[in-house]
Amino acid sequence: MRLRSGLAGALVLAVLTASVASYAQSQKGRATEDYLKTPLPPGFQVINTELEGPVFATSAGMTLYTWPMKPLRNGDAGEQKGKPSCSDKKYTENAGLMSPYPAGFILPDVETRMSCVQLWPPVLAPDDAKPVDKWTVVERADGARQWAYDGFALYTSILDKTPGDVIGATNRRMIGEGGAPREPVGPKPNVPPGFVVVQTALGRLVVDAARKSVYTWDKDGPNKSNCDATCAEEWKPVIAPESAQGRGEWAVIERSPGVKQWTFRKKPLYLHVLDPEGHPASLEGSDVPGWHNVYTQTAPTAPKGFTIQDAPAGQVLADAEGRTVYTYKCSDDAPDQFACDHPDMPQAYRFAVCGGGDPARCLKTFPYVIAAKDAKSDSQIWSTMDIDPKTGHRAAPGQADALRVWAYRDRPVFTFAGDKKPGDLYGDSWGEFQGARNGFKAFWLRDDYFNNAS
């Protein structure tokens, strides 16, 4: 569990934090991310998703994923380029890749545990499939031909049910060691050299090559900077090279004779010189009235009834009573590195970390965020589901004691019994490896110290 010092908390709470409110305003007429068009083999398409932006998908709209190799504490997990290893083998023991746990422990629910290809079906290629740009065909151990992108074999996820779902995995990364996750794959954002798009809780945030946030100013005109010499002492214009050319929603204006500045969607771009060093993707500049972070697209806001609360290190999503909302993170230690944070996956890990193995105790320590029977979401990433409180799995149809709960990315969200007032987050990083391996994370919308929001 992570705690901030009282001094640090007081300093942050003393600052007017307007960035999340500014983001909420940007939801109106929400734009989507432009991307670099790339040749696609027959049977594939690009879908612009609510949270992950543009992703590659099958003709049926199912998101494509890769499983890049990642070094863990006691070995590597994932796949090398050109060598798909996700197979039909069903593992019964952990691999010992995540110290301090040695190999050989029996995994939970081994009777119903799926194989890798059952959970992550390979995207098979027809016999006449031919490479297209970065799309190639690799051979599996069983001789089948499988599509790959940039060398990595492609899979779908059985958790994705409808076009635009990206339930299987996310590109958002948080503090803590969480195994070797899969990644949704898609085309590159259409941004000029020197800019990068990073995945955050609030959307697809634009930063420069050094991961410093860029900002826009309300007092600028369309493709015209009104930030004078005094203004530019704090807000450094993002200078474009002499040879820079506009592309898509990006343009270059002449700020002064011989000095060019980048604009995005007709708004001149700046860096905030007071953004803290060593803290990429900062939102602090948008605390200044009239200044805003830049997103290629913003994420949908939470459904009605959720609130935003100031916390000692930023801002968190909270329920209607102001209690901090938590997501649950889990990755098992088998060679195939399954995520175990979904209600269709084993619940033994969650029960162990929040209730000592007792589901009833777990329910009291980290209770679900209950949804009204008629509650609805107007986005794809928020939903409601019926949960069996005794098992943590989905309830049977018509089950009398089922709990109707809110879910984010098809995973239930929780509050923490130890939080007594709005802004409390005593359950943050509760669990193993700062909560990333098996535990709970506060739903950070903004984290000014530890960068958990991006």
Secondary structure as UniProt FT lines:
FT   HELIX           6..13
FT   HELIX           19..25
FT   TURN            26..29
FT   TURN            42..43
FT   STRAND          44..49
FT   TURN            50..52
FT   STRAND          53..58
FT   TURN            59..60
FT   STRAND          65..66
FT   STRAND          70..72
FT   TURN            73..74
FT   STRAND          75..77
FT   STRAND          79..80
FT   TURN            81..82
FT   TURN            99..100
FT   TURN            103..104
FT   TURN            108..112
FT   HELIX           116..119
FT   TURN            127..128
FT   TURN            133..134
FT   STRAND          135..139
FT   TURN            141..142
FT   STRAND          145..149
FT   TURN            150..151
FT   STRAND          152..153
FT   TURN            158..159
FT   TURN            163..164
FT   STRAND          183..184
FT   TURN            193..194
FT   STRAND          195..199
FT   STRAND          203..208
FT   TURN            209..210
FT   STRAND          213..217
FT   TURN            218..219
FT   TURN            222..223
FT   TURN            229..230
FT   HELIX           231..234
FT   STRAND          235..237
FT   STRAND          239..240
FT   TURN            242..243
FT   TURN            248..249
FT   STRAND          250..256
FT   TURN            257..258
FT   STRAND          259..264
FT   TURN            265..266
FT   STRAND          267..268
FT   STRAND          270..272
FT   TURN            273..274
FT   TURN            277..278
FT   HELIX           284..287
FT   TURN            289..290
FT   STRAND          291..293
FT   STRAND          295..298
FT   TURN            304..305
FT   STRAND          307..311
FT   TURN            312..313
FT   STRAND          314..318
FT   TURN            320..321
FT   STRAND          326..331
FT   TURN            335..336
FT   TURN            343..344
FT   HELIX           348..355
FT   TURN            356..357
FT   HELIX           359..365
FT   TURN            373..374
FT   STRAND          382..387
FT   TURN            389..391
FT   TURN            397..398
FT   TURN            400..401
FT   STRAND          403..408
FT   TURN            409..410
FT   STRAND          411..412
FT   TURN            417..418
FT   TURN            422..423
FT   TURN            426..429
FT   STRAND          430..432
FT   TURN            433..437
FT   STRAND          438..442
FT   STRAND          444..447
FT   TURN            448..450
FT   TURN            452..453
//
